[in-house]
Amino acid sequence: MGRSRIFMKGYVEKMISEYPQMVREREHLKKQMEIKEFLSADELISAMSFSHPDGDRVQSSDLSDKTACIAIGYREKLDKINNELVVPIQKRYAALDKEISFLESSIEELPEDMNITMQELVIEGLTWKEVAADLHISITKLQRLRRAAIEYLVRIYQKRESQLARELLS
């Protein structure tokens, strides 16, 4: 087994073991992106307006020129801050989604017995005992199926890595 193959096997094992956490993190990031603003610019601008002035002061519009300038500046600053906060979240979400999707589709490509084994162990998160009982096989047979599936997945991941390298070099 070459150095690259050993590295790739470790990477595949890592993806498999971290799959549940990656799915949870992706969902958390998705929620963060959906509620990116705790206070919208419109709410803050409205709060900054002099719609209820104190004393005898007469105002011809809802906002003074100075307040309007501050509000517009604030809106631009809020948008900039939100973008600076959201863009890294979007990038991490996209990277996680890509890795999760690739692992799931790679598992789908496995031969049927390995596919079912990895679906139940990785995607569904069942225990070794539950999977062995469901498939009516021994734990030893299940271990062999998992090892074979990982070897198959290593080849799929190596193929992807080679394709990415070719794309970068072209």
N, C-alpha and C positions, 0 to 999 in steps of 0.2 A: 504494500500500500504506500503510494507516494506521499510526500509531505502535503501536497495540495488536497489529496483525497482525505487524509487524516484531518486536515483543517475543515474541509467541507463536511465531513461526518460530524465533527464537533459542532459546526454551525447548524446542521439539520437537527441534531439532538437538542441544541439550545432553542431553536424555533419551536420544536415539539413541547419542550418543558415549559417554555414561556408563553405558549399559545393562550391559555386562559387569562393571564395577566395582560397580554397584548389586546385581547378582545375587550377586557374591562377598560383599559386605558383609552382605546379607540372610542368607546361609548362615552367616557368622561369628556374627552376632547370634543366630541360632537356636541354634547350639551353645553360646553363652554363656548363654542362658536355660536350656538343658537342664542345665548344670553350674553353677548359680548359687552353690552352697555348696561351698567347698573343705573345710570342716570342719563337720559337722553339729552341731547343738546337743546331740544325744544323745551323740555321741562326746566332746564337750568335758565334758559333765556326768559322763559315766562316768569320764573322766580326773581330774575334780575330786573324785570320791568317795573316801572313806577305806576302801575295800574291803580294803586291806592295811595296817593301821596298824602303826607301829613300836613296839617295846617290849611291855610287859605290858598296855597299854591294852585294855579290853574295850568293844566297841561293840555296841549292841543292834540297830542297823539299818545299811543300807549308807551312808546319808547322815546327817550331823548336821543339826540344824535350821538352823544358820548356813550350811552348805554348800548345803542345799536352797534357802534364800532367795537365795543368790548365784547358784545355777544357774538358778532361775526368772527372776531378773532378767537374767541373761545371755541366756537363751533369748529373752526379750522384746526385748532390745537387738539380738541377732543377727537376729531377724525384721525389726526396724525397719531395720537396716542393709541386709539383703538386699532389702527392698522399695524402699528408696531407691536402691539400685544397679540393681535389675531393672526398675523402672517406666520409667526413661528408655530402657533398652534395648528394652523392649516397645513403647514409643511410637515409637522410631526404626524398629523392625522393622515395625510396622503401617504407618507412613508409606511406607517403602520398598516393602513388599508391595503397597500400594495403587497406587503409581506404576508399579511393574513390571507389575502385572496390567492397569492401564489401558492402558499402552503395548502390551502383548501383545494385548489384546482389540481395540485400535484398529487394529493391524496386520492382525488377522484380518478386520476390516471392509473393508479395502481391496479394490478390484477385483482379480481373480485375478492378472494379470501383475504389478501392484504388490505384492500380497500375497506372492507367491513371491519377488520381488526383495528385499523388506524382511525376510522370514523368513530368507533365506539371509545377507543382509548383517548384519542386526542380531542376530537371535535365535541363529543358528548361528555367526555370526562368521566367515563365509567371506570370502576376499579378492575384490576386484573381478574379477580374472582368473578365479578359480574360478567365480564366479556367472555371468560372461559366457559361459564355456565350458559350464557346466551348462545355461544357457538358450539357447545357440546364438545369441547376439547380440553386437554390438560393445560396446566399453566406452562409446562415445558414446550408444548406445541405452540402455545400463544407467544412465548418468548422467541421461538424460531421464526414465526410469522412476522413478529415485530422487527427482528434483526434483518430479515429479508426485505421488509418494507423500507427500512431505513437505508439499506444498500441501494434499493431502487430509487428512493428519494434523492440520495447523494448523486446518482447519475443525472437525474432531472435538474438538480441545482447546478451541477457542473456544466450541463448543456446551456443553462441560462447564463451562467458566468461567461462561457465562451462566446455566446451570442452578444452579450454586452461588451465584451472586449473587442470583438470584431466591429461593432457599431462605433465604438470610441475611436478605433484606429482608422476607420474609413472616412 
